[in-house]
Amino acid sequence: MNNLSISLAQQDPPQVAGQPRASRSALIANARAWAIKAMAIAAKIQPPERNEECDVGCAVATHNLGEFAEMDGDLAEARRRYEEAKELAQAVGFPEGVANAAAALQRLGSKT
């Protein structure tokens, strides 16, 4: 579901004759909804079914929520999500997630 969310956010669908074009904000809203669904399902999974892949997926979904907030211009929400993603990544031993969240926080710092 998280992969679906980021794919939606990156879409630029072609215009279809007779149909309204999907707005960027609508695509981001749909992406956000799928990331939230992914996190809600993961939150219900308990060990031994809950594994490293699930934990990493939650950190990535949280980071993606930060990206979606940033795309929408909600920098406070983006910062909160990136900080949460960094903490989650640190907790599960996901160094790439820590680095990505740190880079996003640094990028946000230049926007304020």
N, C-alpha and C positions, 0 to 999 in steps of 0.2 A: 504494500500500500504506500509505503514511503517513496519507493521508486516511482510509483504512479504520480505522487504529489509533485515531485521535482520535474517530472516529464511535463505535467500540465503547465507548470510555471514557465517552462521554456518554449511552449508552443507559440507558433505564429501561423495559425491555420489560414489557408487560402479562402478568399471570398467565395461563397457558394451562391449562385444565382437564385434570387428569390428568398434568401434567408439572411437575417441580420448577422453581421460579423461579430464573433465573440470578442468582448472588450478585454483589454489587458487586466483590468480590475476583476472581471468575472473569472478569468483564468486563474489569477492569484487566489481569489476566494475559494475556488474549487480545489486548488492545490493545498491550501491551508486546511480545508476540511478533511482531505485524505491523510495528511500528516497527523492531524489530531486523531482520526480514526485509528491509524497505525499505533499511536502511542496508547490509546485507550485499550486496544486489544492486548498490546504487550504488557500493560499494567496488570492484566488479569492472569497472565501466565506465571506460574510458580515453578520453582525447581522441583524435579529435575528437568522438566520440559523447558524451562527458561534457561537459556544458555548465553554464551558470549555473543553470538550473532544477534540475539534479541537485544542484549544490553547495548551493543554498538549501534544497532538500528535505532534505538531510542535516542541515543546521543545525536545521531545524524538527523533524525526527524526534528529534534529540538533545534538543532542548528538551522535546518531548513525553515522552520517557523521564524527564526530570526531573519533569514534572507527574505522571506515573504513580507515581513513587517518592514524591512528596509526598503523593499521594492515599493511598498505603499507609502513610504515617507514617515512611518512611525518609528523614529529612531530610539525613543525610550523603550518601546516594546522589543525592538531589535536587540538593543543592548542587554535587556533582561534575558532574552532567549539565548543569546550568545554566551552570556555568563553562566547560565544554567547548563548549556551544552558543554562548556569547558569543564565545569564541575563534574558532570556525568562522565565525560570522557576520561577525566583523571581518575574517577572512582573505579572505572572498569578497565583501566590500563590500555587506553586507546590513544596513543601519542599523536596520530594523525589528526584525530578529532580535537585534541588540545591545541595543536598548532593552527588548525583551521579557525577555531573559535578565537584564538589570540589574534590572528591576522584580521579577522572580521572586527574585533573590538578596536584594534589599532586603526582600521579603515574608518570606523565610526568616529573615532577621536578626531580625525581630520575633517569631519563633516560638521562638527559642532562649533 
